[in-house]
Amino acid sequence: MKKHMMMSAVVGMIMGVVLTAWAEDKFPRHPNLQKAYTALNNATSAISAAQTANEFDMEGHAAQAKTLISQAQTQLDQAAAAANKNKK
């Protein structure tokens, strides 16, 4: 069980690094949205590290935070699309 948790954490951290690298050019016309997106990716990585450190014993709150971060990232995507549509 502990080995599985550690592997999950490592995979999560690798995904965070990959997503951060990918997100660097996600919003080239919107630097403030880019900063927000990068901060959310960093938050996800930090939460994954906290879950590992606490052996995933956070009563689901960390997982819920990651879900909400994902929703915020979707909103940023939509904000950029709206701004592009309105040519701002």
N, C-alpha and C positions, 0 to 999 in steps of 0.2 A: 504494500500500500504506500509506504513512504517513498519507495523507488518510483512508483507511478506519479506521485505528487511532484517529485523533483523533476521528472521528465516533463510533466505538464508545464511547470514553471519555466524550464529551459526553453521549451517550444514557444511559450508565451513571450518570453524576453526576446527571442530571435525574431518572432513576428513583429514585435514592437520596433526593433531596429530596422527591419526591412520596410515596415510601413512608414517609419519616419523618413527613411531615405527616399521612398517613393513619393511621400507627401511633400517633399521639398519643392517640387515643381507642380504641385496639384493646382495651385491658384496663382499663376504667374502675374495676372492682372490685378490681384487683390492681396497685397502684402499683409494686411491686417487679418484677413480670413486665414491666410497661410500661417501666421503666428498662432492664431487660436487653434488651428488644426494640429499644428506641431505640439502645442501644449497639451492637447487632449491625448495625443499619442504617448507623450511622456508620462501623463497621468496613468494611462493604462499600464504602461511598463512598471511604474512604481507600485500600482495596486497588485500586479502579479507578483512582484518581489515581496510585498507585504503578506500576500496569501501564502507564499512559500515559507516565509519566516514564521508564520503562525500556524503552519500545517493545515491551511485552509479552514481553520476553526474561527470563522468570523460571522457565523450564523446567517450566511447568505448576503450580508451587506456589501461586501467587496464585489461579489458577482453582480449585484444590483447596480452598484456604481459603474461597473464596466458596461452594463447594458445601457445605462443612461448616457454614458460617454459616447457610445455607438450612435445613439439617437441624436446627440448633439452634433456628431460628425455628419450625419445625414442632413441635418438642418443647415450646416455650413455649405454642403454641396448644393442644396437648394438655393441658399442665399447667393452663392456665386453664379448659379445659372440665371437667377432673376436679375442680378446686376448686369450680367452679360447680355441678357435679352433687352434690358433697358439701356445698354451701351454706356454704363458708368464705370 
